[in-house]
Amino acid sequence: MEDMTPAVVLGAGANGLGVARSLARARVPTWLLDTDARQPEMFTRAAKPLALCALHGEALIEDLERLAGTVFGDTRPVLFLTQEETVRTVSRFRERLVDHYRFALPAQATVDALQHKQGFQQLAEQHAAPIPPLVHVRTPDDLPGLGHLHYPVVVKPGGRDAAYSRQFKKAYRVEDLAQASELVGRILPVMPDVVVQEWIDGPDSNIYFCLQYLDRQGQLVASFTGRKIRSWPPQTGGTASCTAAPEAHAELSRLTEQFFRATGVVGMASMEYKRDARSGAFRMVEPTIGRTDYQEEVATLNGVNLPHAAWCSELDKPFPAPMPAARVRVWRVRSEDQQSAAAQQQPASLGMQGASVVDALWRGSDPVPGLLHGWRRVQRALQSRTAKVMPGSQTAGSKP
């Protein structure tokens, strides 16, 4: 009889939707959990929706304990995490969940280190991994260290912080020491945890990533290497489109597995790289630990179903050999702020004529998430237009 052990995906959005669709391809019964049951992704055919009170903190753990008794019973679903804060919570409360859910996470100290940019830097340097120099700034007394870096540099927070996100961008490219000192000086009162790292020269299409799943013994179960086509915002933003990069797979899969095994990483993990335009060498940028990557589904679309690999591993089942797609697939996510000509760069510009573009939301076989997202975009546009017209609108001859 076919094993019907379900999967539970925490967090919707493009990430969670891609995981649910990947599991549905392998006929794994899946639940998609989020705090907002009205999100377009929650209406997918690939999973059953369930509303949560929270996606982090003890409220999440209490919700998961309750669902284990009332919905999932004795099945012990395989747990998939899609957000960094969720990983932090599940890691810290793992002892309360292990009897109810199946999941693999590194040791707490490893999670804490690799979720912080300075912690990752220290581990990368300790294991002689290819990573650019970095200065960690916590007080104004640390600012002189910026003078030891070669410019340009990238300035970003050491970890996730709500106060920082409300006032500053995800990251900044800075051209010289004076600009870096001024910017960091403005950030410190808001977040006394800033990293400044030497910039790796090259376009967004020089950014690569290796997505992996390692079992509880640290053995590699599945690996996929991809590359970005574009980021939004350009240079410092997240993935807007990406595809497979088989030409770099041997090197990056080896480097990634080597680092993860050396640092004790197990479960879902990935590493981002950038190829230096001057030297041609790959340099590590940042890891993702304990959760699926934002663009995880690009691997499934190109023949390597990593969520299914995780499900098989947790149930001690063999993972079927990957079947490369007959045609290269490009994964793309669109939003209202990606309308410039640069943002709409096509795969053909990278010599990828004939590639098939797959939208993160819209699928003919699963249309509701895409339709809802499109309809809500129209609603927001109409509301914005109405708000601009109504306050000061006056007809000819009317009194002010």
Summary of the structure (lengths in Angstrom):
residues: 400
radius of gyration: 22.2
end to end distance: 76.2
largest distance: 79.3
contacts: 1283
relative contact order: 0.13
helix: 37%
strand: 22%
